[in-house]
């Protein structure tokens, strides 16, 4: 439920040559500065992220994790590309990116640097860190920002080739099935069932937009003094994809327990007392902003989102076992994959909830 992201000393597994980085940044960013102080943001589970302080101000660096990583994962180059296109050609709020380094000899992996933004990040969907009067406006801003992202003409901003324009859910099911199997540690029967069920129950209607892939409050920065979204963060999973997959992912807290650490759930909460909209209200606002009358096959998008998140957390767990996860509590997080898979299979088994 943090407002300000937690900073820690650089974790031993993620240390790099800071003098070499400073030299590279001095050549790449005019007037960067003559000193460099590096601290690591705690909380992310994937690409290690660092705060850089120097004479010209503060910057944020994101890099691939060290060691062996899963195929097609941790593509910081893609993050840089999508944020640059959105910042230059749209009003979708993203950080201002500065430079991309694809030369692994500098700090061991590719990385990019962006401007540091002042703001608030609240990871739990109940938004208790905000005043009650600000919670509904924050939800509205989050939904409206997602709708604005999904309304971007991808070809007009140079992202027509950012992903394949069709078959997103099918490809994602295939991808995350492979990623799950590559990082499997224990038997999760619900994952096996979902891997068989999802390819047979793909959405009948295909759509294409920029899909963020991890759209939730923990990846949104609110203004320091208002409940307005000023930046969408963490674009690692973004691609051209089905917009309703993003919406379903944003709605997952309505199905996740509120009393389980790290789940960020709303199930069991009194939403009216919190001043937070329920799932129906959230979907209705999104539909109004995007010109939709209704949403079909909602259970498919929910089941898919839970399956995908379970696969991601299984990868976090495996990286923790291997000793190169980005977050100190990755072992605890990874163990939640089973709960997500079970819930995904329950929703799939219950059938349509359009």
Rosetta blueprint (number, residue, H / E / L):
1 X L
2 X L
3 X L
4 X L
5 X L
6 X E
7 X E
8 X E
9 X L
10 X L
11 X L
12 X H
13 X H
14 X H
15 X L
16 X L
17 X L
18 X H
19 X H
20 X H
21 X H
22 X H
23 X H
24 X H
25 X H
26 X H
27 X H
28 X H
29 X L
30 X L
31 X L
32 X L
33 X L
34 X L
35 X L
36 X L
37 X E
38 X E
39 X E
40 X E
41 X E
42 X E
43 X L
44 X L
45 X L
46 X L
47 X L
48 X L
49 X E
50 X E
51 X E
52 X E
53 X E
54 X E
55 X L
56 X L
57 X E
58 X E
59 X E
60 X E
61 X E
62 X E
63 X E
64 X L
65 X L
66 X L
67 X L
68 X L
69 X L
70 X L
71 X L
72 X L
73 X L
74 X L
75 X L
76 X H
77 X H
78 X H
79 X H
80 X H
81 X H
82 X H
83 X H
84 X H
85 X H
86 X H
87 X H
88 X H
89 X H
90 X L
91 X L
92 X L
93 X L
94 X E
95 X L
96 X L
97 X E
98 X E
99 X E
100 X E
101 X E
102 X L
103 X L
104 X L
105 X L
106 X L
107 X L
108 X L
109 X L
110 X L
111 X E
112 X E
113 X E
114 X E
115 X E
116 X L
117 X L
118 X L
119 X L
120 X E
121 X L
122 X L
123 X L
124 X L
125 X L
126 X L
127 X L
128 X L
129 X L
130 X L
131 X L
132 X H
133 X H
134 X H
135 X H
136 X H
137 X H
138 X H
139 X H
140 X H
141 X H
142 X H
143 X H
144 X H
145 X H
146 X H
147 X H
148 X H
149 X H
150 X H
151 X L
152 X L
153 X L
154 X L
155 X H
156 X H
157 X H
158 X L
159 X L
160 X L
161 X L
162 X L
163 X L
164 X L
165 X L
166 X L
167 X L
168 X H
169 X H
170 X H
171 X H
172 X H
173 X H
174 X H
175 X H
176 X H
177 X H
178 X H
179 X H
180 X H
181 X H
182 X H
183 X L
184 X L
185 X L
186 X L
187 X L
188 X L
189 X H
190 X H
191 X H
192 X H
193 X H
194 X H
195 X H
196 X H
197 X H
198 X H
199 X H
200 X H
201 X L
202 X L
203 X L
204 X L
205 X L
206 X L
207 X L
208 X L
209 X E
210 X E
211 X E
212 X L
213 X L
214 X L
215 X L
216 X L
217 X H
218 X H
219 X H
220 X E
221 X E
222 X E
223 X L
224 X L
225 X L
226 X L
227 X L
228 X L
229 X E
230 X E
231 X E
232 X E
233 X L
234 X L
235 X L
236 X L
237 X L
238 X L
239 X E
240 X E
241 X E
242 X L
243 X H
244 X H
245 X H
246 X H
247 X H
248 X H
249 X H
250 X H
251 X H
252 X H
253 X H
254 X H
255 X H
256 X L
257 X E
258 X L
259 X L
260 X L
261 X L
262 X L
263 X L
264 X L
265 X L
266 X L
267 X E
268 X L
269 X L
270 X L
271 X H
272 X H
273 X H
274 X H
275 X L
276 X L
277 X L
278 X L
279 X H
280 X H
281 X H
282 X H
283 X H
284 X H
285 X H
286 X H
287 X H
288 X H
289 X H
290 X H
291 X L
292 X L
293 X L
294 X L
295 X L
296 X L
297 X L
298 X H
299 X H
300 X H
301 X H
302 X H
303 X H
304 X H
305 X H
306 X H
307 X H
308 X H
309 X H
310 X H
311 X H
312 X H
313 X H
314 X H
315 X H
316 X H
317 X H
318 X H
319 X H
320 X H
321 X H
322 X H
323 X L
324 X L
325 X L
326 X L
327 X L
328 X L
329 X L
330 X H
331 X H
332 X H
333 X H
334 X H
335 X L
336 X L
337 X H
338 X H
339 X H
340 X H
341 X H
342 X H
343 X H
344 X H
345 X H
346 X H
347 X H
348 X H
349 X H
350 X H
351 X L
352 X L
353 X L
354 X L
